[in-house]
Structures are given as C-alpha cells and as structure tokens.
C-alpha cells in the first residue's frame, strides 16, 4: 500500500499529539511542535499551520495524568508523616476546530488545558505548615486566525482567554499543645489573556519549519482565605474568612519545531523551546486579616527553562507507530523549591499508535512516562518567628504516567 502524502502528515501529527504532555519546563503542561500541521490542534499550537488544512475538521483529545510522587524527609523541625503518594490523578481535555474562510484565510478555535495538577500530602505531613493540599488549573478558550502568504509561507495569531484557579490548604501552628489550625485558600481565580503569533515556512516537500511566540500573562487570583481552629490568643474567633489576592505571572515563551519527511513512511520531528519563568519570582499576597503574620511564604525565585526533543514516526499499512524523547530543564533551584510546586528537570519517553483511517474518522492512542528529578526541597516557613518550621528532603519517587486518546473528523 502506497501512503498518500496528506495522509502521512495527518497520521504523523495525530501521533505527535496523542503521546504529548508537559513539553514545557514550568507550569505549562502542553506539548508543542510549531511545525505540526493538518490537525485542528494547530489552532493553539501554531495558528499559521492551519493553512495546511483543505477542509473543515474537528479534533477531540483527552489524557489521564497519573503522578506518583513520594517525599523522603531528611531533617524536619516537625513530627509527622512523609505524605505518601501525594500525586493526584488529573484529566486533561483538548478540543479544536479549524475551517478555511476563503481568500487565503483560515479560522480556528480550541478549548485546551494549559496547566494543571494537584498534590495532597495529608494533614499530618511534616511540611504541613507550608502546604497540605494544592490544586492548580488553567483552561483556555482560544480563537485564532491564519493567512497563507504563498505556497511556502504562512502567518497566524490568536489569543488564549484563560481562567486560572488555585486552591490551597495549609496547617496553622497554634504553638504549645494546641492542635493545628487550618487555612484554606478557597478557589482563588481570575481570567487573563495571552496573545500569541506564529509562522510556518515550507523549505521543500520534505522539510517544514515552525516558530511561535506567546506573550506573558498577569493574573490576580481573588477569593477567600478561610481560617479554622485558630487559637484564642491569636484571634478572638476561631473560624472566619477574609478576602485574599495572589499576584501570579505566567511566562512568555518561544517555541520552534521542524518536521522532516525522510520518505513517505518515516517522519522526524525536532522541537525546542525557551520559557521566561524568571518572571515568577514570587506571588505577592494581599490578605485582609487580623493575624499579624501570613500563614505561608509565597516566594518562588524561579528561573528560565529550556527544552529539546525529538520524535520518530513510522507509517505502516494497517497502523502507525511513534517513539519520542524530550528533556526539560528545571524552573527552580534546589534551595528555592517549595512543596506546593516541586518542579524539577524531567525526561519524557513517549509512545503512540494510530488506527488505520476509516471513512472520515481517525483515532489514536498514546502514553508518556515522565521521569522527574529528585526535586530536593529545603523549605523554611515563617523564618525568624516562633512559628518557624524547616523541612529538608527529596522526592525519591517522582514519576508521571499519561495515557491519552484522540479522535479526528474531517468534514466534506
């Protein structure tokens, strides 16, 4: 069976999409190859690539993320547990639609999970005065446009209108023999806009280049800080809530990709990115409360990250396969890492399989295994006060398994 070039590109892109996760080095969880074409995911990955689609098409993708993260304490000023497996299973959706408008114009729309995940260490965790539970979510609604300048060069732009949410629980040290109180940052959220623009350049029938820039996004996460079990010597009432705002900045990024068709059966993808996570220095917290000292430090001191990766796809007669590898640098040094965002460098191994197309539908399955670093932590909370708490150690188990599926439908 001879594989048609358009079909080969479609199968290649589906495989790249379905086995993708967490290409970015900071909070972002998506996988990007700006040289991916044909499928509707281009509406978000690189809008310029939408011009490769001759007909309207729709794609639905979902991934189940299963983290296994176990902390091994070294030293601690507090008694307590190691938190067990703190990782929380997450489902990541991704919907996209692209259609030609005529006159060399294309339009697209995507609903995509941009960042997210959760950790639950339990109430008796040795680092409970830093965090006991945290959940971070970011979902974007993404309209985009593209223009085909000529047969080789296309441009595109869009904006991600993103709702971000932070939910975090922290133990409060009442001192003495009193049991801990609780502080709950309850569903702090905000809407933000992150514009982006991209290009594609077709150097030959075999070689395509892509480049995308995404701007910085500033957020003010507003909500309630709910206090419970606070000692009488600290507050006249043990349960109360106050307004809270956390300033949050997501990084600007530059993403580059190459797609090279070795022949009609074999395709190579190469990717690289830079992300400006040095803007994530701290989260300025404004809290309306009669407690003089905030319950937790929100200093970050992150740094810029970079990633490189490659993926090989073989297109068969009855199914196609892919294998990929990706390395991401750490966004934070060991001395600045915190329990609520214990990110480290990572190595990702990706496998994918696509079903032979049948009619207008195409399906794919894939998995990614992410091998994280040991994510050493040395965190001190409320340094220099009577409530100072310090915990050191590392995540001796730090693995994430992702299983995903994709369905693609091409209209007449």
Buried (B, 14 or more C-beta within 10 A) or exposed (E): EEBEEEBBBBBBBBBBBBBBBBBBBBBBBBBBBBBBBBBBBBBBBBBBBBBBBEEBBBBBBBBBBEBBBBBEBEEBEBEBBBBEBBBBEBEBEBBBBBBBEEEEEBBBBBBBBBBBBBBBBBBBBBBBBBBBBBBBBBBBBBBBBBBBEEEEBBBBBBBBBBBBBBBBBBBBBBEEEBEBBBBBBBBBBBEBEBEBBBBBBBEEEBEBBBBBBBBBBEBBBBBBBBBEBBBEEBBEEBEBBBEBBBBBBBBBBBBBBBBBBEEBBBBBBBBBBBBBBBBBBEBEBEBEBEBEEBBBBBEBBBBBBEBEBBBBBBBEEEEBBBBBEBEBBBBBEBEBBBBBBBBBBBBBBBBBBBBBBEEEEBBBBBBBBBEBBBBBBBBBBBEEEEBEBBBBBBBEBBBBBBBBBBBBBBEE
